[in-house]
């Protein structure tokens, strides 16, 4: 369908303008996953460096078995760190990869506000004044 413009009015846009195509969406998903994998690998290497100087002569170490599987522990910790938001490395890498592919970045979703303690079911101290539990704690 072609865009129709009335005389003196700006041309209208197509209804699908700005919506990524299916191949573009797949490319964006692949770039996002690759950036997260990069951050995970970076964190795993940093954790490995951090544990290099740990003394293995303690009675509470795992001995040779711990040394053999420490890299798996580092990978698992790095994976969990990235799943919880990481250190902020994945987003700049993702933006650069999108730029190199000629794609503009999509706006990042704004995080929802965290609930206040009173909204989570815990009353503030002023609301607990005069209750038996509050009076016991203050005594």
N, CA, C and O atoms as a DFTB+ gen file, in Angstrom:
556 C
 N C O
     1  1       0.847      -1.168       0.000
     2  2       0.000       0.000       0.000
     3  2       0.890       1.229       0.000
     4  3       1.875       1.292       0.737
     5  1       0.544       2.202      -0.826
     6  2       1.375       3.398      -0.909
     7  2       0.860       4.458       0.054
     8  3      -0.312       4.477       0.430
     9  1       1.779       5.338       0.439
    10  2       1.420       6.436       1.325
    11  2       0.704       7.507       0.509
    12  3       1.150       7.865      -0.582
    13  1      -0.407       8.015       1.041
    14  2      -1.181       9.042       0.356
    15  2      -1.013      10.331       1.132
    16  3      -1.202      10.355       2.349
    17  1      -0.667      11.383       0.453
    18  2      -0.487      12.672       1.102
    19  2      -1.499      13.660       0.546
    20  3      -1.638      13.806      -0.668
    21  1      -2.201      14.333       1.442
    22  2      -3.128      15.379       1.027
    23  2      -2.326      16.632       0.725
    24  3      -1.246      16.824       1.284
    25  1      -2.838      17.489      -0.149
    26  2      -2.096      18.721      -0.474
    27  2      -1.896      19.578       0.776
    28  3      -2.848      19.860       1.503
    29  1      -0.669      19.984       1.015
    30  2      -0.350      20.855       2.145
    31  2      -0.103      20.115       3.453
    32  3       0.262      20.743       4.447
    33  1      -0.291      18.796       3.483
    34  2      -0.070      18.006       4.696
    35  2       1.148      17.118       4.520
    36  3       1.460      16.707       3.402
    37  1       1.843      16.816       5.616
    38  2       3.009      15.929       5.488
    39  2       2.552      14.523       5.093
    40  3       1.421      14.130       5.383
    41  1       3.427      13.772       4.436
    42  2       3.049      12.418       4.031
    43  2       2.833      11.541       5.264
    44  3       3.516      11.681       6.278
    45  1       1.873      10.641       5.146
    46  2       1.595       9.718       6.250
    47  2       2.570       8.562       6.201
    48  3       3.159       8.263       5.162
    49  1       2.730       7.914       7.352
    50  2       3.625       6.766       7.417
    51  2       2.812       5.484       7.353
    52  3       1.629       5.450       7.693
    53  1       3.461       4.472       6.922
    54  2       2.838       3.166       6.886
    55  2       2.584       2.680       8.310
    56  3       3.295       3.064       9.239
    57  1       1.574       1.842       8.475
    58  2       1.256       1.302       9.801
    59  2       2.373       0.423      10.352
    60  3       2.482       0.259      11.567
    61  1       3.189      -0.133       9.498
    62  2       4.258      -1.024       9.943
    63  2       5.598      -0.318      10.075
    64  3       6.615      -0.972      10.307
    65  1       5.623       0.999       9.932
    66  2       6.882       1.741      10.039
    67  2       7.423       1.636      11.457
    68  3       6.685       1.858      12.417
    69  1       8.670       1.309      11.599
    70  2       9.311       1.215      12.909
    71  2       9.215      -0.156      13.553
    72  3       9.849      -0.393      14.581
    73  1       8.444      -1.056      12.981
    74  2       8.334      -2.408      13.534
    75  2       9.410      -3.264      12.875
    76  3       9.460      -3.356      11.649
    77  1      10.288      -3.902      13.689
    78  2      11.354      -4.713      13.091
    79  2      10.790      -5.916      12.347
    80  3       9.794      -6.511      12.758
    81  1      11.441      -6.257      11.258
    82  2      11.038      -7.446      10.510
    83  2      11.497      -8.690      11.250
    84  3      12.297      -8.595      12.181
    85  1      11.011      -9.835      10.857
    86  2      11.355     -11.088      11.532
    87  2      12.851     -11.387      11.486
    88  3      13.412     -11.754      12.519
    89  1      13.537     -11.248      10.328
    90  2      14.988     -11.487      10.341
    91  2      15.731     -10.491      11.231
    92  3      16.710     -10.854      11.884
    93  1      15.268      -9.230      11.259
    94  2      15.915      -8.229      12.105
    95  2      15.718      -8.568      13.584
    96  3      16.634      -8.398      14.390
    97  1      14.538      -9.042      13.935
    98  2      14.264      -9.427      15.321
    99  2      15.161     -10.588      15.733
   100  3      15.683     -10.603      16.848
   101  1      15.344     -11.561      14.844
   102  2      16.222     -12.695      15.142
   103  2      17.666     -12.225      15.309
   104  3      18.385     -12.714      16.180
   105  1      18.083     -11.282      14.478
   106  2      19.440     -10.737      14.582
   107  2      19.625     -10.016      15.907
   108  3      20.651     -10.179      16.567
   109  1      18.638      -9.222      16.298
   110  2      18.715      -8.506      17.574
   111  2      18.787      -9.466      18.755
   112  3      19.552      -9.240      19.693
   113  1      18.000     -10.529      18.716
   114  2      18.030     -11.517      19.799
   115  2      19.381     -12.208      19.869
   116  3      19.903     -12.442      20.960
   117  1      19.943     -12.532      18.734
   118  2      21.251     -13.175      18.688
   119  2      22.332     -12.234      19.223
   120  3      23.234     -12.673      19.937
   121  1      22.248     -10.950      18.885
   122  2      23.222      -9.975      19.372
   123  2      23.111      -9.830      20.884
   124  3      24.129      -9.782      21.576
   125  1      21.893      -9.760      21.405
   126  2      21.693      -9.646      22.853
   127  2      22.267     -10.857      23.567
   128  3      22.943     -10.712      24.586
   129  1      22.007     -12.048      23.047
   130  2      22.526     -13.265      23.678
   131  2      24.050     -13.323      23.596
   132  3      24.704     -13.745      24.550
   133  1      24.613     -12.908      22.477
   134  2      26.072     -12.910      22.320
   135  2      26.726     -11.932      23.300
   136  3      27.775     -12.234      23.870
   137  1      26.111     -10.766      23.496
   138  2      26.654      -9.783      24.438
   139  2      26.616     -10.324      25.864
   140  3      27.554     -10.112      26.633
   141  1      25.543     -11.017      26.219
   142  2      25.444     -11.607      27.562
   143  2      26.466     -12.728      27.737
   144  3      27.055     -12.875      28.808
   145  1      26.673     -13.512      26.692
   146  2      27.670     -14.574      26.747
   147  2      29.069     -13.981      26.910
   148  3      29.895     -14.517      27.650
   149  1      29.330     -12.876      26.217
   150  2      30.614     -12.196      26.361
   151  2      30.819     -11.730      27.802
   152  3      31.895     -11.921      28.368
   153  1      29.794     -11.121      28.396
   154  2      29.903     -10.662      29.780
   155  2      30.115     -11.838      30.725
   156  3      30.886     -11.739      31.680
   157  1      29.435     -12.947      30.461
   158  2      29.594     -14.139      31.296
   159  2      31.019     -14.686      31.207
   160  3      31.600     -15.062      32.225
   161  1      31.572     -14.732      30.027
   162  2      32.941     -15.209      29.853
   163  2      33.930     -14.276      30.547
   164  3      34.873     -14.734      31.193
   165  1      33.715     -12.970      30.415
   166  2      34.571     -11.989      31.072
   167  2      34.538     -12.182      32.593
   168  3      35.582     -12.210      33.244
   169  1      33.336     -12.313      33.149
   170  2      33.211     -12.496      34.599
   171  2      33.853     -13.797      35.063
   172  3      34.483     -13.837      36.120
   173  1      33.700     -14.850      34.287
   174  2      34.307     -16.133      34.639
   175  2      35.828     -16.007      34.699
   176  3      36.466     -16.543      35.605
   177  1      36.405     -15.294      33.726
   178  2      37.852     -15.093      33.727
   179  2      38.298     -14.245      34.917
   180  3      39.333     -14.517      35.526
   181  1      37.522     -13.227      35.243
   182  2      37.863     -12.369      36.392
   183  2      37.764     -13.149      37.702
   184  3      38.604     -12.988      38.588
   185  1      36.742     -13.990      37.825
   186  2      36.620     -14.821      39.027
   187  2      37.779     -15.804      39.117
   188  3      38.290     -16.068      40.206
   189  1      38.194     -16.347      37.973
   190  2      39.346     -17.249      37.960
   191  2      40.607     -16.555      38.441
   192  3      41.392     -17.128      39.197
   193  1      40.799     -15.318      38.003
   194  2      41.964     -14.550      38.456
   195  2      41.871     -14.257      39.946
   196  3      42.882     -14.255      40.649
   197  1      40.674     -14.013      40.418
   198  2      40.484     -13.693      41.824
   199  2      40.841     -14.882      42.726
   200  3      41.386     -14.694      43.814
   201  1      40.536     -16.091      42.277
   202  2      40.790     -17.269      43.099
   203  2      42.190     -17.856      42.922
   204  3      42.536     -18.821      43.604
   205  1      43.000     -17.296      42.023
   206  2      44.340     -17.832      41.808
   207  2      45.207     -17.757      43.052
   208  3      45.994     -18.671      43.301
   209  1      45.092     -16.723      43.821
   210  2      45.961     -16.554      44.979
   211  2      45.420     -17.164      46.264
   212  3      46.008     -16.958      47.326
   213  1      44.326     -17.903      46.202
   214  2      43.746     -18.488      47.405
   215  2      44.626     -19.644      47.880
   216  3      44.988     -20.524      47.100
   217  1      44.958     -19.627      49.152
   218  2      45.813     -20.658      49.740
   219  2      45.041     -21.979      49.839
   220  3      43.950     -22.022      50.408
   221  1      45.603     -23.042      49.290
   222  2      44.945     -24.352      49.293
   223  2      45.380     -25.236      50.450
   224  3      45.036     -26.418      50.469
   225  1      46.129     -24.703      51.422
   226  2      46.630     -25.527      52.514
   227  2      45.696     -25.565      53.705
   228  3      46.046     -26.150      54.731
   229  1      44.535     -24.971      53.610
   230  2      43.599     -24.937      54.720
   231  2      42.928     -26.302      54.890
   232  3      42.835     -27.084      53.944
   233  1      42.469     -26.568      56.093
   234  2      41.776     -27.830      56.366
   235  2      40.401     -27.874      55.707
   236  3      39.808     -28.946      55.590
   237  1      39.891     -26.732      55.280
   238  2      38.543     -26.669      54.733
   239  2      38.503     -26.581      53.216
   240  3      37.447     -26.284      52.657
   241  1      39.588     -26.823      52.545
   242  2      39.592     -26.800      51.083
   243  2      39.242     -28.175      50.552
   244  3      39.246     -29.159      51.291
   245  1      38.940     -28.235      49.264
   246  2      38.539     -29.482      48.634
   247  2      39.688     -30.245      48.015
   248  3      39.475     -31.287      47.395
   249  1      40.899     -29.750      48.169
   250  2      42.073     -30.447      47.647
   251  2      42.133     -30.422      46.133
   252  3      41.766     -29.436      45.493
   253  1      42.607     -31.533      45.572
   254  2      42.801     -31.611      44.119
   255  2      41.470     -31.580      43.377
   256  3      41.393     -31.060      42.264
   257  1      40.419     -32.136      43.986
   258  2      39.100     -32.117      43.347
   259  2      38.568     -30.702      43.185
   260  3      37.952     -30.361      42.175
   261  1      38.819     -29.893      44.194
   262  2      38.370     -28.501      44.107
   263  2      39.115     -27.771      43.005
   264  3      38.519     -26.991      42.262
   265  1      40.408     -28.017      42.894
   266  2      41.188     -27.371      41.837
   267  2      40.678     -27.777      40.455
   268  3      40.624     -26.962      39.534
   269  1      40.305     -29.051      40.328
   270  2      39.852     -29.558      39.031
   271  2      38.512     -28.944      38.613
   272  3      38.273     -28.726      37.425
   273  1      37.646     -28.667      39.580
   274  2      36.307     -28.189      39.260
   275  2      36.098     -26.703      39.538
   276  3      34.977     -26.213      39.411
   277  1      37.143     -25.981      39.910
   278  2      36.998     -24.559      40.221
   279  2      36.519     -23.769      39.009
   280  3      35.740     -22.828      39.160
   281  1      36.964     -24.128      37.824
   282  2      36.521     -23.385      36.636
   283  2      35.017     -23.551      36.417
   284  3      34.353     -22.625      35.953
   285  1      34.478     -24.728      36.749
   286  2      33.035     -24.926      36.632
   287  2      32.285     -24.039      37.630
   288  3      31.227     -23.498      37.307
   289  1      32.822     -23.894      38.819
   290  2      32.232     -23.022      39.821
   291  2      32.284     -21.569      39.348
   292  3      31.309     -20.833      39.500
   293  1      33.405     -21.159      38.782
   294  2      33.524     -19.795      38.259
   295  2      32.504     -19.550      37.151
   296  3      31.877     -18.491      37.111
   297  1      32.332     -20.523      36.248
   298  2      31.349     -20.387      35.172
   299  2      29.937     -20.277      35.732
   300  3      29.146     -19.461      35.259
   301  1      29.614     -21.088      36.733
   302  2      28.277     -21.059      37.323
   303  2      28.020     -19.728      38.034
   304  3      26.928     -19.169      37.932
   305  1      29.018     -19.230      38.746
   306  2      28.848     -17.937      39.415
   307  2      28.685     -16.812      38.393
   308  3      27.856     -15.921      38.578
   309  1      29.463     -16.849      37.328
   310  2      29.365     -15.818      36.290
   311  2      28.007     -15.875      35.605
   312  3      27.409     -14.837      35.320
   313  1      27.518     -17.081      35.341
   314  2      26.206     -17.228      34.708
   315  2      25.115     -16.645      35.593
   316  3      24.215     -15.966      35.102
   317  1      25.188     -16.902      36.876
   318  2      24.193     -16.381      37.820
   319  2      24.294     -14.862      37.938
   320  3      23.276     -14.180      38.057
   321  1      25.500     -14.335      37.906
   322  2      25.681     -12.883      37.974
   323  2      25.048     -12.198      36.766
   324  3      24.391     -11.166      36.910
   325  1      25.243     -12.762      35.587
   326  2      24.664     -12.185      34.374
   327  2      23.145     -12.304      34.411
   328  3      22.445     -11.390      33.976
   329  1      22.628     -13.416      34.925
   330  2      21.175     -13.595      35.021
   331  2      20.547     -12.562      35.955
   332  3      19.388     -12.187      35.775
   333  1      21.293     -12.107      36.937
   334  2      20.792     -11.117      37.898
   335  2      21.084      -9.686      37.469
   336  3      20.825      -8.759      38.236
   337  1      21.609      -9.478      36.283
   338  2      21.855      -8.128      35.789
   339  2      23.302      -7.848      35.441
   340  3      23.587      -6.878      34.739
   341  1      24.216      -8.668      35.911
   342  2      25.623      -8.509      35.553
   343  2      26.245      -7.246      36.103
   344  3      25.778      -6.670      37.086
   345  1      27.306      -6.833      35.446
   346  2      28.042      -5.652      35.887
   347  2      27.881      -4.491      34.902
   348  3      28.567      -3.475      35.017
   349  1      26.986      -4.643      33.948
   350  2      26.738      -3.571      32.993
   351  2      27.609      -3.610      31.760
   352  3      27.712      -2.609      31.050
   353  1      28.229      -4.719      31.489
   354  2      29.106      -4.827      30.332
   355  2      28.338      -5.247      29.076
   356  3      28.709      -4.856      27.969
   357  1      27.287      -6.028      29.231
   358  2      26.581      -6.578      28.076
   359  2      25.907      -5.496      27.236
   360  3      25.936      -5.572      26.008
   361  1      25.309      -4.500      27.863
   362  2      24.571      -3.472      27.110
   363  2      25.488      -2.661      26.188
   364  3      25.145      -2.498      25.017
   365  1      26.640      -2.141      26.651
   366  2      27.507      -1.422      25.704
   367  2      28.022      -2.312      24.564
   368  3      28.161      -1.856      23.429
   369  1      28.299      -3.567      24.870
   370  2      28.748      -4.495      23.819
   371  2      27.617      -4.708      22.821
   372  3      27.845      -4.726      21.612
   373  1      26.402      -4.867      23.328
   374  2      25.240      -5.054      22.456
   375  2      25.029      -3.823      21.563
   376  3      24.777      -3.965      20.367
   377  1      25.129      -2.636      22.131
   378  2      24.949      -1.413      21.345
   379  2      25.993      -1.295      20.245
   380  3      25.677      -0.881      19.130
   381  1      27.226      -1.652      20.549
   382  2      28.277      -1.592      19.537
   383  2      28.041      -2.626      18.436
   384  3      28.266      -2.340      17.260
   385  1      27.598      -3.803      18.803
   386  2      27.310      -4.831      17.800
   387  2      26.141      -4.409      16.912
   388  3      26.160      -4.650      15.705
   389  1      25.123      -3.778      17.507
   390  2      24.004      -3.274      16.708
   391  2      24.483      -2.198      15.735
   392  3      24.076      -2.180      14.573
   393  1      25.343      -1.308      16.210
   394  2      25.880      -0.250      15.362
   395  2      26.646      -0.834      14.182
   396  3      26.517      -0.363      13.051
   397  1      27.451      -1.871      14.456
   398  2      28.226      -2.507      13.394
   399  2      27.333      -3.202      12.370
   400  3      27.717      -3.349      11.209
   401  1      26.141      -3.632      12.793
   402  2      25.193      -4.274      11.887
   403  2      24.298      -3.256      11.174
   404  3      23.498      -3.618      10.311
   405  1      24.441      -1.976      11.546
   406  2      23.623      -0.941      10.921
   407  2      22.224      -0.857      11.498
   408  3      21.314      -0.346      10.846
   409  1      22.041      -1.351      12.707
   410  2      20.728      -1.324      13.348
   411  2      20.724      -0.280      14.457
   412  3      21.717      -0.099      15.162
   413  1      19.616       0.390      14.598
   414  2      19.507       1.358      15.690
   415  2      19.059       0.625      16.949
   416  3      18.288      -0.331      16.863
   417  1      19.528       1.056      18.109
   418  2      19.135       0.383      19.345
   419  2      17.675       0.656      19.676
   420  3      17.174       1.760      19.462
   421  1      17.008      -0.349      20.195
   422  2      15.645      -0.178      20.671
   423  2      15.712       0.434      22.059
   424  3      16.678       0.199      22.786
   425  1      14.715       1.208      22.443
   426  2      14.755       1.788      23.790
   427  2      14.705       0.692      24.843
   428  3      13.979      -0.292      24.706
   429  1      15.488       0.883      25.894
   430  2      15.497      -0.106      26.970
   431  2      14.257       0.087      27.829
   432  3      13.858       1.220      28.095
   433  1      13.643      -1.007      28.265
   434  2      12.464      -0.865      29.117
   435  2      12.860      -0.298      30.471
   436  3      13.903      -0.643      31.027
   437  1      12.015       0.571      30.984
   438  2      12.294       1.138      32.299
   439  2      11.917       0.124      33.362
   440  3      10.850      -0.484      33.289
   441  1      12.785      -0.064      34.352
   442  2      12.480      -1.040      35.388
   443  2      11.308      -0.568      36.237
   444  3      11.136       0.627      36.479
   445  1      10.510      -1.525      36.682
   446  2       9.380      -1.178      37.536
   447  2       9.906      -0.777      38.909
   448  3      10.915      -1.313      39.368
   449  1       9.239       0.149      39.557
   450  2       9.728       0.584      40.869
   451  2       9.638      -0.545      41.889
   452  3       8.709      -1.352      41.873
   453  1      10.622      -0.577      42.768
   454  2      10.618      -1.606      43.792
   455  2       9.592      -1.252      44.851
   456  3       9.434      -0.081      45.195
   457  1       8.892      -2.251      45.372
   458  2       7.862      -1.957      46.364
   459  2       8.480      -1.465      47.667
   460  3       9.563      -1.894      48.064
   461  1       7.780      -0.578      48.305
   462  2       8.226      -0.089      49.603
   463  2       7.926      -1.145      50.650
   464  3       7.062      -1.993      50.426
   465  1       8.615      -1.121      51.793
   466  2       8.346      -2.133      52.811
   467  2       6.883      -2.185      53.230
   468  3       6.369      -3.271      53.500
   469  1       6.196      -1.050      53.295
   470  2       4.797      -1.077      53.692
   471  2       3.948      -1.733      52.613
   472  3       2.952      -2.384      52.932
   473  1       4.318      -1.579      51.336
   474  2       3.569      -2.210      50.265
   475  2       3.821      -3.711      50.231
   476  3       2.990      -4.464      49.722
   477  1       4.936      -4.151      50.756
   478  2       5.254      -5.574      50.764
   479  2       4.638      -6.274      51.966
   480  3       4.868      -7.470      52.151
   481  1       3.865      -5.575      52.788
   482  2       3.188      -6.218      53.909
   483  2       3.852      -5.964      55.244
   484  3       3.398      -6.489      56.261
   485  1       4.912      -5.175      55.276
   486  2       5.586      -4.861      56.526
   487  2       5.238      -3.423      56.876
   488  3       5.569      -2.498      56.135
   489  1       4.578      -3.241      57.993
   490  2       4.151      -1.906      58.377
   491  2       5.342      -1.105      58.888
   492  3       6.230      -1.666      59.530
   493  1       5.376       0.203      58.612
   494  2       6.460       1.023      59.142
   495  2       6.393       1.097      60.654
   496  3       5.370       0.778      61.261
   497  1       7.505       1.525      61.262
   498  2       7.605       1.541      62.723
   499  2       6.517       2.401      63.352
   500  3       6.011       2.061      64.422
   501  1       6.148       3.504      62.715
   502  2       5.122       4.371      63.285
   503  2       3.782       3.655      63.391
   504  3       3.013       3.922      64.314
   505  1       3.490       2.745      62.456
   506  2       2.231       2.011      62.493
   507  2       2.244       0.916      63.550
   508  3       1.185       0.443      63.965
   509  1       3.435       0.506      63.992
   510  2       3.516      -0.572      64.974
   511  2       3.569      -0.041      66.402
   512  3       3.568      -0.832      67.344
   513  1       3.614       1.263      66.586
   514  2       3.673       1.827      67.930
   515  2       2.493       1.340      68.758
   516  3       1.355       1.338      68.291
   517  1       2.766       0.935      69.967
   518  2       1.701       0.501      70.860
   519  2       1.354      -0.976      70.747
   520  3       0.543      -1.471      71.530
   521  1       1.951      -1.703      69.783
   522  2       1.670      -3.133      69.681
   523  2       2.563      -3.887      70.659
   524  3       3.619      -3.396      71.061
   525  1       2.125      -5.086      71.035
   526  2       2.864      -5.867      72.028
   527  2       4.251      -6.219      71.527
   528  3       5.211      -6.163      72.294
   529  1       4.382      -6.585      70.246
   530  2       5.695      -6.964      69.712
   531  2       6.636      -5.763      69.711
   532  3       7.820      -5.907      70.016
   533  1       6.132      -4.602      69.378
   534  2       6.965      -3.402      69.346
   535  2       7.400      -3.033      70.765
   536  3       8.556      -2.675      70.990
   537  1       6.469      -3.119      71.721
   538  2       6.798      -2.762      73.105
   539  2       7.832      -3.708      73.696
   540  3       8.700      -3.271      74.452
   541  1       7.758      -5.018      73.363
   542  2       8.751      -5.995      73.870
   543  2      10.120      -5.673      73.310
   544  3      11.116      -5.739      74.030
   545  1      10.182      -5.331      72.053
   546  2      11.464      -5.056      71.413
   547  2      12.106      -3.790      71.972
   548  3      13.331      -3.710      72.075
   549  1      11.321      -2.838      72.319
   550  2      11.846      -1.588      72.848
   551  2      12.311      -1.730      74.296
   552  3      13.126      -0.933      74.761
   553  1      11.805      -2.729      75.009
   554  2      12.167      -2.899      76.428
   555  2      13.545      -3.460      76.617
   556  3      13.982      -3.655      77.752
